[in-house]
Amino acid sequence: MTTIKDLSLAIDESACAIDFSDFPEDVQLCILSFLTPPEVASFACTSKRFDSLCKSDGKLWFNMCDRRWGSKTRIKKWGNGKITYRNLYQTLSDWENLIGFWRQGGFTTSPLLIFFEWGPSFVTGFRVSPAKDGTYGVVKAPFLWMSLSPEGQVVNFLDPEGRPEILEDFADSDRFKFPESELVPVNVRLVGKTYFVVEEDTSFGARRRLSSGSGRVNGSVVDEDVIGAAESSGSPGTSPDQAVVEIYQYLANRTSPGADRASRRQRRREKQRQARRKLEPQHYVKIVDCSPTTARPLQGLWKGIYDDMALGFYLVAYDNIGGISCQKVCSPSENLCHIMRFISKQPVFWAANPTFIESPISPEEQNLYTSRVHLRPSAAEDHTHQHLPLTGNEGVSRILRINFSHDLALPEWVGPNPPHAHGRIWQYGDGTFGFGSLQDSFIRDLKHVAKNGCLLDTVDPLS
């Protein structure tokens, strides 16, 4: 039965109710910035006032971009601030999934490991490889830039040389600048969330010249034949000024004696040069679980010593049946057999049951740990510490039994002489771990490659 007290409470609540339209506009924009584009479109249908607010590019769509990516990149700097924020929102939504680690599939001499991160007004993909200075350092060399021009067009450039000074030019520029001819314009084709293809953009020169107005000479529109000639004579990366010179040169050659033969020879030479520069399509697959979690503390990309005592990368993954496997992620500069191991996915170790031995640790397990030598880079700061304590942040927090008998757990990975060995994973208090076989007296300690979206221990490529 409804009482007078209940009715009075209902009246008080209705009197205190505030309509969304009563909020100040900045509060409305803050709330609406959490919506998705389809939700914004639906909300715009509720009234003419909200329709106008939802179409406000400088208000709502800026707030949506700023809330989602403002802490990662400079929203107002993209496209020199001349593009619509609605276009920017769509582009950054598509590119957001690129952030993180990717590996190139198949047998290739191109960089196998790529790391994408946000820049001030672009997304950058870096080659990542172990440093050869005897430390846990990694070399971070720029590889691919993705941005937007002031006209709102997607522009992607690949640098085969990985020169850090070009990255500085991109970061310090207040406006979009056409890069040097050594950069290759490319198309980046995203396929779902875990796969993309990089292909050379052979039409970029013509599109860039047209958008810059170089399709008009002395107020007259140049015909398609002229544009085609300029495109064929200009290599990928031709600047707008060079394009104008090429068009004038083509027009002059067409009216001079022997122009046809000279023009054909020039186009043939340039086409041959372009053919030599042609970039083969490159395919990349995302390393989805590249960081450890509470439920999967060992998963992710790690760095540690290989058999030849050089620094390398390890990928630890949990499968759907409760097992843990570890693979080497090799670079093209390493021994060919290492690359073939990576392609054939032969694991380093296998754990059928990820159940840890928790504290207190038995004397037998303590002896297994303390009797072993830690393998680390020769110049690492703590390489002189041959034995780590069982307590503290660097001490062992728990232990996991592993085996190297891959023929029992993974029959499809059996080689002519499958290994038969057992070992341990020793997880330390700081979240890192080491592993080793019981057949030898060593522990390979692994460290984080990246943390909180940033590469650790980066080394200048020039050094």
PyMOL commands that set and color helices and strands:
alter all, ss='L'
color gray80, all
select helices_A, chain A and resi 4-16+20-22+25-32+37-44+48-54+57-69+75-81+85-98+164-172+204-211+224-233+240-254+259-277+336-344+363-370+406-409+411-413
alter helices_A, ss='H'
color red, helices_A
select strands_A, chain A and resi 100-104+113-118+123-130+138-148+154-158+184-190+195-200+216-217+220-221+282-286+300-305+311-318+324-329+349-351+356-357+373-375+396-403+422-428+433-437+442-448+450-451+454-455+458-459
alter strands_A, ss='S'
color yellow, strands_A
deselect
rebuild
show_as cartoon
